[in-house]
Amino acid sequence: MTRTFRKMRAGRAGLLAGTAFVFLAGPLAAQEEPNPSLTFDFSSTLRASDNYGLDEDSPGDSYFLDNRFGFGYRNETEVQSLFFGGSTILRFADLPDRDYDPDFDDIDLRFGYGRKGVNSRIDTEASYNRSDVAFFDPLSNLDDPLDPIEDEDLIEDNSGTRETLGASIGFETGLAGPLGFNFGIEHRDRKFTDTTDPDYYDSRSTTYTAGTRFTLSPVAQATFSLSQENYTNEDTEEQDRVSRTANVGLGYQISPILTLDTSLGVRKIDNEETNLLGIRDTETTDGIVGSVGLTRLLPNGSVGVSFGHDVTEDGDRSTLSVNRQMELKTGELGFSVGATKGDYGGTNFIGDLSYRQDLPTGSFWAELGQSVTSDDESEDIRTRASLGLTHDLSALSAVDFSVDYIDITHDNDEADRQRGRFRAAYSYDLTSAWELSGGYTYTRSKKEGEDAATENAVFLTMQRQFRTRP
């Protein structure tokens, strides 16, 4: 069991802010589980911080005792998979700037189900999280597709709660025949309660998709799809946006190792907002969307090039990128590099890197990325980075080091924001069931025009995980 803990830390060590345990309901945790499996997790972390709220001027030292409880159930067969689980923290805290009664925080629930038959399949997943804003760690969401990090997550505010809900379902039929159909719904909902910063605002979006697939020949396949996204938020402009897209696509296998994928469509966006006079205005944007991509299989992976043109409520955007996927002897590497240009601003670099290397006594991993989006006649450049190294000192002990960083830069008057963290930890297996770990974290948060805020924290954690077959 303790060896599994180390693999979990090696894969996501950078996501643990001030605690050496996380309940991970993913493939890494499933590798050594019985099937079906029922998992219970417990950890108790004592942490001391000199600036828990990341204020420019620290109000003083604070102390926490976080008791985390987690559970999960997983059952996988050749035709279906089921997972559900959850976790929460019972927190005791001594804070310098307010009274804090013991309370449950970071309530996290996850569900996933998939089933594949001879001619159809269905996949559904859902997540829910409720966290105290004062203790929410946005760096833990760098790579969470169900709850992606947003600009407002980097605000320093010690009041209120953050609540997010994500759910999706997809159904596809006709897998074994020349004609197939697919349907999907995806929903995201984010709410803030009792917060004081006006940059916190509720938002929600729902996307509906439907499509069909035609097999034209053994090497050619055509598709047709329709989609609609409904988005609304409760900021000062109270935006309501409806985006509709119709698309046709063609996939053609030029040779056994070379594939061409193309698509062409139209998009119409109706965007309604409240102007400075308090009057609701609606603007309509429409245009052509499309993409073309070429992928070549290689002995150790693949290489590809793609070009795409997109239409948003803030104008057109064109993107060119090259990607490479590589299987290494003891790891894997994937990256893409390219350039993008919108109606506002110049040409910007974009790219992603994902690297994992198993070492003789541990592992190293890195995830880097930069993306660009348009917003209100401006461009936002988002840069993220996560690096981690784990090293086994002996059969019973190990050290972990990690760095996490995110930067959101605007080319208008909106303030840029950055946040980063360094973490170092030592762990020791007391028994086959219990692990003791401790370490240090340094966090730095910066908002343009203001002084940087920093936090130094030390922690000590006792943890256990128990698996059984129900």
N, C-alpha and C positions, 0 to 999 in steps of 0.2 A: 504494500500500500504506500509506503513512504517513497519508493522509487517512482510511483505514479505522481506523487506530489511534486517531485522534482521536474518531471516532464511537463506538468502543468505550469510550473513557474518558468521553465525555459521557454514555453510557447507564448506566455502572456505576462511575463514578469514585469514588464514595464507598465502594466495597467493596475498595479497594486499601490495605492497611495497610502503609506503609513500602516499597512497591514500586510501580513505575509501569507494570507490565505484568500482564495476566491473560489466560489462555487461555480464550477465550469461544467455546463451541460452541453458538451460538444463531443466531436469525434475523438479528441485526445483522451477524454475521460472514459470513453467507451472501449478503448483498445484492449484493456485487461479485465473488463467486466464480464460476469456471467450473463447469459442471455436466456430469458429476461433478467433484468437486474433492478434492485431497489437500493438506492444509495442514501446514506445519511451523513451529513457533515456538521462538524462543530469546531469553532475556533474562538479563543479568547485573546484579545489584544489589548495590552496596556501601552498607551502612547502619550508622549509629552511633546507639546508644540509651543514655539515662541510667538506664533502669529497664525492661528488656525484660520482666521477669516481673510488672510492676505490683504490686510489694511496697509496703507502707506505708512502709518504710524501704529505700531503694534500696541494693543491695549494691555498686553501682559501675557504671561505664560498660562497655558491651559492643559488640562489632563483629561484623558478619556480611557474608559474601559468599554470596549466594544465586544459583545458576545454575539457571534454570528451562528445562525442555525440554517441549514440547507437540506433539501431532500430532492430526489429525482428518481423517476421510473423510466426505464427504456426497454423496449421489446422490438427486436428486428428479425424479420424472416425474409425469405426470398421475394415475397410479393408485397410486404408492407412493413412500415416502421412507425413506432409510436413513442413519443417522449413527452413527459410533462414534469415540471419541477419548479422549485421556488426557493427563496432565501430571504432572510431579514436579519437585522441587527438590533439587539437590545443594548442601548447605549446609556452609560452613566458618564456624566461630564461635570467638570469643575471649570467654569469659564470666567474670565476676568471682567466681561462686559455685560453679562446678563445671567439670570438664574436659569437653571436647566434641570427639569425634572426627568427622571429616567423614562425613556420612551423608545418605541420601536421605530426604526428608520431604514431606509434603503430596502423597501419591500419590492421584491422582484419576482415575477411569475413568467414562466415560459411554457409554450405548448407547440408541438409539431407532430403532424401526421402525414404519411404518404402511402399510397397504395398504387401498384402497377399491375395491370392485367395483361392479357394477350393483346387487347385492342384499345385499351384506355388507361389513363392514370389520373390521379388526383393528388394534389399537394396543398397543405394548409399549415400555416404557422401563426402564432400570436405571442405578443409580449406585453407586459405591463410593469411599470416602475413608478414608485412614489418615493421621493427623496426630499429631505430637508435641504433647502438651497444653501444653507451655511456649510453643509458638509458634503454636498454633491461634488464629485470629481469629474470634470468634463474630459480629462485625459483618458479616462476609462472607456470612453465612447469613440475613440479615434476610428475604429474599424467595425462598429456595430451597425449593420444595415437596417436593423429594426428601430434603432434609436440614434440616428446620426447626430453628431455635434453641430450646434448652430452658433451663430455669433453671440446671441444673448447668454449662452452657457458660460462665456468667459467674463461675465459681469461679476464684480465682487459685491455681494449683497448677503447680509446675514439674517434675512427675514423671509418667511414664507416657505412654500413647498412647491416642488416641481413634479408634475404628473404627466407621464407619457403612455400612450397606448398605440400599438402597431399590430396589424392583422392583415393577412392575405390568404387568398384561396385561388387555386388554378385547376382547371379541368381540361383534359385533352382526350379526344377520341379519334378513332381511325388510324391508330399507330401501325396496324398491320396491312392497311389497304392503301390504294392510290389517292383516296380522298379523306381528309381529316379536318376536324374542327377543334377550336380551343376557346375557352372563356376564362376570364380572370377578374378579380376585384382586389384592390389594395387600399388600405385605409391607414392614415396616420393622424394622431390627435395629441396635442401638447397643451397643457394648462398650467397656469401659475396662480397660486392662491396666497393672499396676504403679503405679497411682495411690495416693495416701496420704489424700486427703480422703474421709471416709465418705459425703459427699453424691454422689459419683460412683457410679452403679450401672448395671448392664446392664439393658436392656429390649428387648422385641420385641413386635410386633403383626402380625396377619394378618387381613385382612378379605376375606370372600367375598360376592359379590353375584350375584343372578340375577333376571331380570325378563322381563316380556312387555308388548307394546304392542298396543292394539286401535284401529284407526281407525274411529270410529263414524259419522262424516260428514265432509264436506270441512272443517268448522270445529270438530270435536270429536275428542279423542283420549283414551283411557283407558289407564292403566298399572297394573301390579301387580308388586311387587318384594319379594324376601326378602333379608336380609343377616345375616351373623354376623361379629362381631369377637372375636378371641381375643387378649387382652393379658396379658403377664406381665412382672414386673420383679424384680430381686434386691436391693431395698433392705431395710431392717430388717424391714418388714412382709411382704415376699415376696408381693406381690399377684398373684393370678390372677383375671382377669375375663373373663367370656363375656357378650356382649351380642347378643341376637337381636331382629330387627325385621321386621315385616310391614307393608306399606304399599300403599294404593291411591291413585291420582291421577287427576285429570281436568284436561285443558287445553281451553279453549274460546275460540275467536276471536270475540269479540263484534262486532267490526267490522274492516275492513282495517287499522286502526291501534291497536286495543285488544284485549288478550289477558288472559284470566283463567286462573290456574294454582292448583289446590288439591290437597291431599294429606291423608290421614288414615290412621293406623296404630296399632299397639300395639308396645310394646318391653318386653322382660324382660331384666334384668341380674342375673347371679349373680356376686357379688364375694367372693372368699375371701382372708383375710389372717391373719397371725399376731398374736395379741393380746399384751398385756404379760406374760401368764403363759406364753407360748410355745405356746398352743393355737391351732389353726387354726379360725377362725370363718367361716361363710358367711352373707352377707346377700343377700336377694333384693329387688330393686326392680322394679316394673312400673308401666305407665301408658300414657296416650294421648299420641301424638305427632301433630303435624299442622302444616300451613302453608297460607296463602292469599296470593296475590300478584296484583297488577294492574299491567300494563305498557302504556304508551302510546308509540307511535312519534311522533317529532317531526321536522321538516325537517332538524335538525342532530344527531339522536341519539335518545335515549329517556329517559323518566322512569317510575319505578315506586314502588310501595309494597308492603310485605309484612309479614305477622305470622306468627310461628312459635312453637310450643310444643314443648319438648324434654324428655326424661327422661334423666338420667345417674345414675351410682351414688351421687352426692351430692345428688340431689333434682331437682325440676322447675325449668325455666327458660323464661321467656317473653320474646320479643324483637320489637320493632316498629321498622321502619326505612324510610327513603325514600332512593331512589337516583336519580342523574342521570348520563347519559353524553352528552358533547358532542364533536362534531368541530369543531375550530377551523380557521381558514384556514391557520395554520402550526403546528398542534399538536393536542393532544387533552386533554380534561379529564373525569375521572370521580370521583364522590364518593358516599358514602352516610352518612347520619346517623340515629341512632336511640337507643333506650333498651332496657335489658335488666334483668330482675329474676329472681333465683333464690330458693330457699328460705332461703338465708343471706345476710344483708346487705340493703341497700336497692336502690333503682333507680340504675343507673349508665349514663353516657353511653358510646356506642360509635360508631365511625365510621371511614371510610377516605377517603383522598384520593390520587389519582394525576394528576399534571399534567406535561405536556411542552410546551415552547414552543421552536420553532426561531427563532433570532435571526439578524440579517443577518451577524453574524460569530461565530456559535457557537450555543449552546443552553442552556436551563435546564430542570431537572426537579425534581420534588418528589414524595415518597411518604410519607404520614403514616397512622397507624392506631392505634386503641385497641380492645381486645377484653377481654372478661371471661369467666372460667371459674370453676366451683366446684370446691373440693377440700377434703375432710375438714372439713366444717362451716365453711368459710371461702370467701372469694372472692379470686381473683388477677386483678389489673388489669395488662394488658400494653400498654405504649405504645411505639411505634417511630416513627422519623423518619429520612428520608434526603433531603438536599438537595444539588444539584450545579449548577455553572455552568462552562461552558467558553467561552473567548473566543480567537479567532484573532487574534494580533498581526500576522501577515503570512502569506504563502503557505507559509512554512516553520516558523513558530513559533506556540505557543499557550500559554495558562495555564489551569489547572483549579483549582477550589475545590470542596470538598465537606464535608458534615457528616453523620455517622451517629450515631444515639442509640437506646438501648433502655432501658426501665424496667420492672421486674417488681415490683409492689407486692402484698403480702399483708395481709389484715386479721386475721391471727392472730399468733402469736409468731414465725413464720418470718421471717428477716431479708429486708428489701427489698434489691434490687440494681439498680444503674444502671451503664451504660457508654456513653461517648460519645467521638467522635473528630473532629478537624478536620484537613483535609489541604489543602495548597497545593502546586502543582507547575508547573514550566515545562518545555516540551518543544521540541526543535528537530530538524528533519529534516536530518541530515548528508548523506545521499544519498537516492536513491529507494528504497533498501533498508534503511537504518539510521536509527534515531532515538535521540537522546540526551535524557534527561529527568532532572530533579532537583527536590528539594523538601523540605518539612518536614511532620511530623505531630505532633499533640498528642493524647494519649489520657488519659482520666480514668475511673477505676473506683471505685465506692463501694459498700460494704456497710453496711447499717444497724448502728449501734453501733460502727463502726470508722472510723478516719480514711481520707480519700480517698487513693487511689494515683494517681500521674500519671507519664506518660512523654513525654519530648521526643525526637524522632528526626529525623535528616536522612538523605537517601538520594540516590544517583546511579545511574542505570540506563542501560544500553546494550541495545537490543533490535532484533530483526529478525523478520519474518514472510515465509514463502515459500509461494506457492500454485502448484499445477500441476494439469494434467489427467492422471489416471493412464492 
